[in-house]
Amino acid sequence: MHDQKATLSSRGYSANKYRLWISWIVILFILNVVFWATIDIAPFLHMDEILIVELGRNILNTETNWSVAWLLSQNKPVITIFYLGPVLQEVSYQLIGELGPRISAFIGAGAAATLMLNWLISRGVGAIVATILALVFFLDPLFVQAFTMGRVDGWAMCFCIAACCVLRNIGSEYSFKLKTILAGALSAAAVFVWPSALFLYPLIFLELLFVTGKISSERFNSTVPVLRFFSIGCLVTAAIIILPIMNELYENLNTIIKGLLVNTRPGTSYEQAENPFIILLRSLKFTPLLTLFALIGILIKRDLKLAIAVGVVITLMVLTVVYIHRVLYLVPYFIAAVSALYYGKKNSSEKLFRAHKAITYCLGVLLIWAFTLSVLARPALAFSQYTETERVLLHKTANEIVGKGNYAVLTPFELYYAGNELGWSMYRPYIAVGEKLSADILKKLLPNVDYVILINQEITEEVVKLLDDQGFRDKGWYHVYKDPVLKKEYGKTEADLKYWGNLWRLRTVFSIYRQPYGPYRTYVRQTINRNI
């Protein structure tokens, strides 16, 4: 009789688990349909998407003599050791076309959210709450901005959260050894997908501490060194990943190091050299409720370890560069902090509401906030101006201001795909975050190019004089839009200013601006050299 009850209980658990994952897949599919509806128009073609693709091309084509990631100090394309993510995006571009990198990023984000759900359940959070928090993670405005513009943060997080899942689910001593090595392998791979994954290492370390405590409490060989097996997984995986590029690593070590150093400091003009903590808070204002509830969760649970982990991450950001796509890596910590309020709670929503009304209401508010911004407001904003972000505008622009041919062109990032189609050899300096294209920087690139395409913010008296001295003829302005909208303060339109800045904040978090492309001013060398 006892065995029969156990069998029925096991079947019931399996059925609930099956329904949970089927429901999750359906929800994720529906949300992705919403995001895919705007995949080609929102956000605009951002430099991050193009740079990641280009870093992948540089690895796969090491003999290339042009690049929009051109390292001025070495006068050659940047080579990165963290190549898995860039190569994935470049291959996606080559196989699928312009939308390939964004499709890849969508898949990575969905995988990360799915693993977040698994991790939360493994931590003892009820299925209902875990599902809601996984959705809050997937729909967080900072995360949505990243994966909709084709960044690989979703893939990097996917590997890190997978490592957390593996560590959390360690059982016997035998599985401990294998799973700890696997977690180390996943952690190492994450960094080679995108180096910002390092910001999630403190979270993985917390899971390692959990494993250590579990070993001691369950008394199976508590002397087994956790870090040894984890390190083995890290080092072996890193060696395997580095092996294919050992030759490039040896020949371009100086280039790789200088490229890395560029990303450890902001440009001289970045955010007018503001306090990095101010920039951090400015980024977190796009996810204020999750930040607030995470702080409440840490205080209520007195989770000193998680608080220290968050402090370490913020310190690393402040010591290098604080910008929105790094602040994004705080979101998994916030989800973990909020989830701590629901440990051990039953799946029954009735019990949840009776015992913890205030906490439950907070959960609903979090989901409503994320859903409203990312699923309702974002598509509405994108479709309201879709004719201004259509990619055909960029192809038309590139064809008319330069045309088809093997021209060497210093180009804005958004013309990259169009330039590839036209056969251009494109250049752009690989400089620090927020650094402007000054005359000094431009002077180092001019010997390589036939055409120079600049946007309004890059036109200065020094730049114009330099181009004239170097023998470039001004072809004038090219306006992408027939009826340019008047942009006032910091690129804001009158409508943006009218609605107390809320519309502008929405545009900023999702990178959906009015008429984001151009106008462009083109300069051509008096005697064009086609033998590039």
N, C-alpha and C positions, 0 to 999 in steps of 0.2 A: 504494500500500500504506500509505504514511504517512497519507494523507488518510482511508483507511478506518479505521485505528486511532484517529485523532483523532475521527472521527465516533462510533465505538463508545464511546470514553472520554466524549465529551460526552453520549451517550445514558445511559451508566451514571451519570454525575453527576446528570443530570436526574431519573432514576428514584430515586436515593437521596434527592434533595431532595424529590421528591414524597412518598416514603414517610415522610420525616421530618415533613412538615407534616400529612399525614393522621394519623400516629400522635399528633402533638401535639394536634390537634383532638379526637381520640377521648379522650385522657387528660383534656384540659380539660373536655370534656363530662361525663365520669364524675365528676370532682371537683365540678363545678357541680351535678350531681344531688344530691350529698351536702349541699352548702350550701343548695340550694333546699329540701331536705326540712325545714329548720328556719327558713326565711326569715321566717315570721310569729311565731315564738316566741323566737328567739334572734338577737341580744341583745334586751334589753328596749328599749322606746322611749326612746332616748337624746336628750338635749337637742340634740346636734349635728345629728342627722337633722332634727329639727323646725326648728331655726334656719336651716339651709341652705334648706329648702323655703320658709320664711317670707321669707327675703331675696329669693328668686325672686318670691314673690307681691308683695312691696313694689315691685319693679321693674315688674312687669306691671300692677299696680294702684296707680299713683302717687297716686291721690286717696283711698286708704284712710285711714280715721280711727281704725284700731285695729291693733295688732300685738303679737306676742309677742317682737318685737325693737324695743322702744320706747326711744328715746333720751331719757333724762330731761332732759338739759340743753337740748334743743330742743323737748321735749314733742311729738314726732312720730316716726313710724316711721323706722328706720334705712334709708338708701339706700346700697348698695355699688356701687362702680365695677367691681368684679370679679364680674360678674353672670352669666357664661356657665354656670358650674356650678350656681348656685342656680336659674336659669331652667330649666335642663335638669331639675332635680329637681322643681320646681313643675309643669312641663308633664307629667312622668311621673306625678306624683300626680293631676293633673286627668284624664289620659287613662286610666290604669290603676287608680287607687285607692290605698289605703294602702300597698300593696306596691310601687307604682311606683318610688319613690326607691331602694329596695333592689335592685330588678331592674336599674335603670339603673346603680347602683354595681357590681353583679356584672359587667355587660357591660364597664364601664370597667376593672375589675381584670383581667379576662380579656384585654382588648386590651393593657393595659400589660405583662402577662406574656408575651404573644405577641411584642411588640416587643422585650422584654428578650431573648428567645431569638434573634431576628434580630440584635440588636446584638452579643450575645456571639459568634455565629458570624462576624459581620463583623470582630470583633476578633481572629479567628484561633483561637478556642476550638473544639475538636472537637465534632461534633454531639451525641455522647452526653453529654459533660460539660456542654455548653451547655443541653441539655434538662433535665438534673438541676438545674442552678443556676437555670434559669427556674422550675422547680417549687418549689425552695427559696424563691425570691422570692415566688411566688404563695401558698405555704402558710405563709409566715412569720407567726407569731402577731400581730405588730403590724399587718401588712397585712390579715390576715383580720379582725381586730377592726374596722378602718376600713371596709372595703367591706361587711361584713355589717350594719353599723349605718346604711348609707345615706349615708356620706360620699363626697365626690367626689375624694378623693386619688388614686384609681385613674385617673380621667380626666386629672387634672393631670399625673401621672407619665407617662401614655400620650403626651401631647403632648411632654413633655421627652425621653423615651426615643426617640420618633420623630425628634426633632431630632438626637439623637446618632447614630441609624441613618443619617440622610441625610448627615451630615457624614462618617461613617466610610466611606460608599460612594461618595465623590466620585472621579471618574475623570479625564476630560479637562478641559481648561480651560473648554470650553463648559459642561459639566455642573457644573463648580465654581461658576460664577457663579449659575446657576439654583438649584443645590442649597443653596448658602450662603444665598441669599435665602429659600428655602423653610425652611431650618433656623431662620432668624431669625423667620419668620412663626409657625412652630410654637412657638417659645420664648415669643413674646409672647402667643399664644393661651393657653398653659398658665397664665400668671399670671392671665388674666381668667377662667379656669375656677376656679382657687382660688389665692389669693396665696401659699400655702405652697410653690408651685412654684418660688419664688425660691430655695429651699434647694437646688434641683437645678441652678441656674445655674453654679456652679463645675464641675460635671460636664460640662456643655455646653461650658464654656470649655476644659476639657481636650481635648475633641474638636476645638475650633477650633485649639488648639495643634498637634494631630495633622495637621490639614489644612494648616497653615502649613509644617510639616516636610515633608509629602508634596509640596507645590508646589515647595519648594526642591530636594528630591531628584530629582524627575522633570523638573525644569527646564522647566516650561511657564509662562513669564511669572511668575517668582517675585516680581515687584514688585506683583502684583495685591493690593490691600489687602483682606485677609480681613474685617476688622472693618467695612469700609465696606459690603460687600454684606450682611453679617449684620445690621448696623444698619438698612439700608434695609428689609429684611424685617420687622424688629421694629417700626419706626416706622410703616410703611404699614399693617401689620396692626393695630397699636394704634389708629391713627386710624380705620380701618374699623369696629373694634369699638366705639369710643367714640361714633362718629357717631350711632347710634340713640338714645343717651341724653344727647346734648349739652344738650337743654333741661333735663332733670333735673339734669345736672351744673352747669349755670349757676345754677339756682334753689336747689339744695340743696348747694352746695359746702361750706358750713360744717358741715352735717349729715354729709356724706361724710367730711370730715376728722376730725371728732370721733368718728365710728364707727370709723375706722381707728386712732385713738389708743387706743381702748379695748382693742384687741388687741395693743398693744405693751407692756403691763404686766400683771403678775398682780394679782389682788385682794389686799386687805390680809390676808386670812385664808388665802390659798392655801398649802397644804402647811405651815402654821404658819411661813411666811416662811423656809423652809429654803434652804440653799445650792443654787443651780440645778444645780451639778455632781452633787450627791447625787440630785436629782430625775432627772437624765439617766441616772445609773447605775441608779437604781431602775427606769427604763423599759427599759433595755437588758437587765435581768436576764430579761426575757421572751424574749429571743433571744440567750442567752449564747454558744452555740456559734458562731453566725455572726459575732458580734462578735469572739470569740477568734480564729477562723480568718482573719478579715479582717486583724486586727492581725498575725498570723503572715505572711500574704501580703505585706503592706506591708513588713515587716522583711526577709523573705527576698529579695524583689525590689528592696528599697531604692527603693521608688517614692515619691520625695520630692514629686513633683507631686500625687499622689493624697493623700498625707498632709497637705499644705498645704490642699488642697481640703476635706478632712474637718475640719481645724482651723478653716477659715473658717466652715463651716456651724455647727459647735458654738459658735463665738464669737457668731454672729448669734443663735442660739437663746438663749444665756446673756444676751445684752444685751436681749432682748425677753422672751419667755415660754417656758419649757421645760415641755412636757407631752407625753404619749405620742404624740399624733397629729402632733406636729412631729418628734419623735425618729424616727418612721417614715421620714422622708425621708433618714435615714442608710443605710437598707437597700440602695438601689441602689449606693451607694458601697462597701458591704461586699461585695456581689455582684461588683462590678468588681475589688476587691482579691483575692478568692478566685480569680476566673477567671484572674488573671495567672499563677497557678501552673500553668495548663494551656495556655498559648499554644503553638500550633504542634504540639500533640500529635495523634497519629493518632486516627481514630475507633475503631480496633481496641481493644476492651476488654482483649484478651490482652496487647498491648504496654503498655497503660496500667498493668495490674496488675504486670507484670514490672519495669518501670522505676521506677514511682512508687507502691509499695504503700502507704506511709504516707499520702501525699497522697490516694490513691484511697479509703483507708479513711475519711479525714476527710470526703470527699464523701458517702460512704454514710451516715455518722453524721449529717451535716447534713440529708439527706433524711429519714432515719428519725425524727429529732427533730421536724421540721416536720410530717411526715405523722402521727405519733403524736398530737401535740397537736391539730392542726387538723382532721384527718379522722376520728380515732378518739375521742379524749377529748372534744372539743368537742360533737359530736352526742350522745354518751352523756350528757354533763352536761345538755344541753338537753332531751332526751327524758325524763330522770329527773324533771323538774319542769315538764313542759310545761303542766300545768293551772294553774300559778301565773303564767304569762306570756302566756296567751291574751288576745288583744285584746278579746274579748267582755266581759271583766271591766271594762275601761276604759269601754266604751260603756254597760254597765249602771250603773257608778258615776256617770258624768256625767249620765245620765238621772235617777237617783234623788236626787242631791244638788242639782241645779239644774233639769234638765228642758229641754224644747224651748221655744225662744223667743229673741227678739232681746235677750238679756241681755248686759250688759257684765261680763265675768268676768276677774278676775286668777287665772290658772290655772297649775298645774304643766305642764311641757312635754308630759308623756305623755298629757294629756287633749286635746291639740290636735286630733287627727283626730276624736275623738268630739265635741268642741265644734263643729267645723265642720259636722258632720252635723246637730247640733241647732240650728244657726243662731246660735251665740254670737258676740259681738265680744270677742275675747280679748286680754288684756294681760299682758306680762311685761317687766321692765326689761332693757335691753341693757347688761350690766355686765361687768366684767373677769373673766377666768378665775378661778374659785375664790371670787369675791365672794359673800357671803351676803346674803339679802334682809333687811336690817335695818329698824328702825322708820323711820330717816331716809329710806331709799330708798322704803319703802312709802308714806310720807306724801305723796310727790310723785305717786303713781299713784292714790291713793284717790279724788280728785275725778272720775276717769274711769270708775269701776266701780260695779256694783251688788252683785256677789258677790266674795268673797275666799276662795280655796281654798288652804289652807296644809298643808304636811307637818310632821311632828313637829319636825324640826330647825329650822324657821322660827318656832316658837312660843316667844316670850320674854315676860317681864313687860312690857317696853316696847311690844312689838307688840300684846299684848292690851289694854293701857291705851289705846294710840292708836286701835285699832278701836272701843273703847267710847266714847271721846271724839268720834269722828267719826260716831257714830250707827249703828254696825253691830251687829247682834244675833247672838249665838253660837248656831248651830244644832247644835253638838256634833260628835262624831267620827263618821266613816264608815269602817268596816273593810271592806276589799276581800275579805279572807280570813276564812272562818268559824273556822278554827283557826290563829291567828297563831303563827308559829314564834318561839321566844325568841331574840332577837338580843342578843349580849353586846358584847364589845369591838369598837368601830368597825363595828358592823353584822354582825359575824361570828357565825355560829351555833355551837352547841356542837360540831357535826360538823366545821366549818371549823377550830376550834381544836384538835380532837382529832388531826387528821392533820398536825400540825406546820406548819400554814399552807399546805401544798401545794395543798389543795383551794381555799383562799381565793385563792391566787395564780392558779389556773386560772380561777376565777370572775372575777377582776379583769381578766385579760388579754382574756377574751372577753366581758366584761360580762354574765355569766349568773349573777345573784344569786338567792338564795331570796327569794320574795315581795317583788319589787322595788317594788311599787306600794302607796302609802298607808302608814298610815291618813291620811285627810284630815280636816281640821277646817274647817268652812265657816262663813263669816260673811256675813250678808245685810243690806243697807241697809234701814233701817226703812221708807223710802218708795222703792220701786223706780221708776226712770225708764226706760221702754221706748222713748222717742223718741230713739234714738241715731243 
